[in-house]
Amino acid sequence: MKDVHVYADGKLLPGKAEVVGEFPLVLRVNDRELVTLIASPHDLRFLVAGFLRLQGFVNRVEDFLMLSVCRDYGIANVRIRGELPRELKPILTSGCGTGITYALPGAGGTARLSGIRKPVAPGAVFALMEQLFLHAEQYKSHGGVHSAAVGDLDGRILLHAEDIGRHNTFDRLAGEALLSGVDLSGRLLVTSGRISAEMAAKAAALGIPLIASCTSPTDLAIIICQEAGITLIGYLRGARFQVYAHPELLSIRPVSA
């Protein structure tokens, strides 16, 4: 709790308030400083594992020879099989506080989802979004964080993540799934934040066929989802939503104008 002043009824009174945590974590991989991740301070192993997975540096738990997070010094030391590319070109993303990525899979239209997928009932998507906000403990206590979750076709949440950065929530889900042996392909993903190109590309890399948000996608995210075969849903509020790409995955069919 932090000391604050609260203005109400024409008076400025002393009070207390919860404040969201922000933690800089220096990521060193194979003795090379790669990036500083700005994130919420919990479950940092999942964040690190997911970030490296979605950059394409690891694919399996066995690719990690060491994964150590020292909170006291704000450093994650990781050793992986193989070597990092000699030259890495960072891309500043539109994530909260400007995220960073070294690859944007799917942006070139090469990330195609495969496999037989049964139609998704709109009720399952609504159920996942409802559960997402029930899981959002930090947001309910003091706000300032984003939430994301993956669930099954029956509308049950399998993994949930919260972070100050909406792009970090995807990394956390990917990392927890990798370290816990959970296959995310064919799962549904719901998020509280805007869907950017980076987030759409990460979903494609994970084999996720549907993304839903209570707010909007960007135009590049729409293009990536169209190319990758991902159903993209935005403005899911109340009993309505908008479909920006691939409505054919849903169990209902569009009505001709």
Helices and strands as residue ranges (DSSP letters): E 2-8, E 11-17, E 23-29, E 32-39, H 44-54, G 61-63, E 64-70, E 75-80, E 91-92, E 100-101, H 122-135, H 137-142, E 146-151, E 157-163, H 166-180, E 188-191, H 197-205, E 210-213, H 219-228, E 231-237, E 240-245, G 247-249
